Amino acid sequence: MSDDPDLDQLREATDHGDRLDEAAGADVYEDLRESMVEYLEEIDEGGRQKTVSVWDGDIAARMAALEDHPEHLQAHGEALREELDLDGTEPPDRSEVLRLALRLGLREAAPDNMETAQKAKQDHATRGL
């Protein structure tokens, strides 16, 4: 280390190990994106289901209660739409609330993964063009 903290910081930022680590991370996301594109194609061809299942009693109870109180279900759905910058003309249903909650959770927990998913959707949409 030198007496110049700015120089030390610059050295750390330009360290070759960091670049290699970044390149390795990019390869991991590329593999993930390609897998997502393949699964999107399988879904389109009917070889894979669109449904996702979870086993969670607390969520099941909450969703059942929300369905009993449509005004609360709608409030949850509209809040999720707003957080995800989405529009909707129909009142949100159970499926939409769950789908949006899952997307929001994944976006918050793994934003790089959501960016990869968006790129995969774009790749899939343009693959046949």
N, C-alpha and C positions, 0 to 999 in steps of 0.2 A: 504494500500500500504506500501511496505517496502522501505528501503533505497537502495535496490539492484534492479535496473531496469531489469536486466537479469532474476532474480527470478520472478519479476512481470510478465514479458513476458511469462515465462514458465508456470506460474499459469493460465494465460489467455488462452494459447494454450491447456492446459489440462483440462479446465473447462468442466464439464459434460454437460452443456447446449449446447455447441458447438457440441458435439458428437450427442446429441439428434437431433439437427437441421440438421446435416449431414444425419442421418438415415432417418429422415422425407423426406429430399430431394431425397434420393435414392429411397424411395417408390414411389414418384411422377414420377420419371423417369422410374421405373419398370412398372407402369400403362401405361405410354405413350408408352413404347416399346411394351407391349402386344397389345395395340390398333393398333399400326402400323403393327404388325405381322398379326392381324386379317384382317386389310384392305388389306394387300398384298395378303392374301389368297382369299379374295373376288374379288380382281382384277383378279387374276389368273383364278378364276372360272367364270368370266364374270358377276358377280353380282354388280360390281362397275366399273365405267369408269376410264381410265388412264389420261384423260384430266383434265387440270386445266385452269380456266378462270380468267382473270382480266379485270377490266373496268378502263382504264387509257388512256386518250387522248394523253398525252405526249409520253407515251411508244408506243402507236399505230402509232403516227406520226414518231417517231424515227425508228421504225422497217420498216415502209413503205419506208422511205428514204434510209435505209440500203439496202433494197431489190432492190431499183432503182440503187444502187451503190454497186454491188457485191464485189468489192475489199475492201470496208469498212466493209461490213458484214463479210467477211472472216477475216479481221484484228481483228474485235471484237471477233469473235469466237475463233481464235487462241490465243488471249490474255487471254480469259477466260479459255481455255484448259490449257494454261501454268500456270495460277494462281492456278488451281485445280489439277495440275500434271496429266493431262490426255493426251492421245495420240489420234490422229485421222488421218485416211488416206484420207477421203473424205472431200471436202470443207464443212465447217459448213453451215447449212441452218437456216432459221428463228427459227424453233422449237428448234434446238440445242442451239442457242445463248440465247434464252429466258430461256430454261431449265438450262443452265450453269450459267446464271446471277442469277437466283433464288437460285440455290444451293450455289453459292458464297456468296450471300447476307445472306442467312440463316446460313451458316458456320461462317461468320464474326460476325453476330449479336448474335448467340446462339451456340457457339461451343459444349457445352454439349449436346444440342439437336441433333446436327449432329452425335455425337458419339453414342447417343441413336439410331438414325436412322440406322447407320451402324450395330449396334448390332442386331437391329430388322431384317434387311435384312439377316444377318447371321443366326439368329434363324429360319427365314422363310425358308431359303435355306436348312437347315439341319433338319427341323422338320419331314419330311417324311422318313428320312434315318434310 
